[in-house]
Amino acid sequence: MTVTLELKPETERRLAKKAEENGLPLENYIEIFINDNLDEAESDINEKPFYETATKEEWIDEFDQWLDSHKGKNYPSIPDDALRRENMYED
């Protein structure tokens, strides 16, 4: 199968440099590059997201890490008046 790619000059330059460093023709380097990255992409596609696979303990650990990431930050407090119902909704 033949595929034609329109690459940006910078991308082509970088690929040509890598091919030369590896002692390969550009076409062979691109094919090897695609095959190497295809395996990784397929595993990423088949991997289920965290929310589908996480246990209760993993959710708690992630939440604790998120909380810890906010320690020491000097965020302003929300004024009590801003939390009143009539200030949250237009009508």
Buried (B, 14 or more C-beta within 10 A) or exposed (E): EEEEEEEEEEEEEEBBEBBEEEEBEBEEBBEEBEEEEEEEEEEEEEEEEEEEEBEEEEEEEEEEEEEEEEEEEEEEEEEEEEEEEEEEEEE
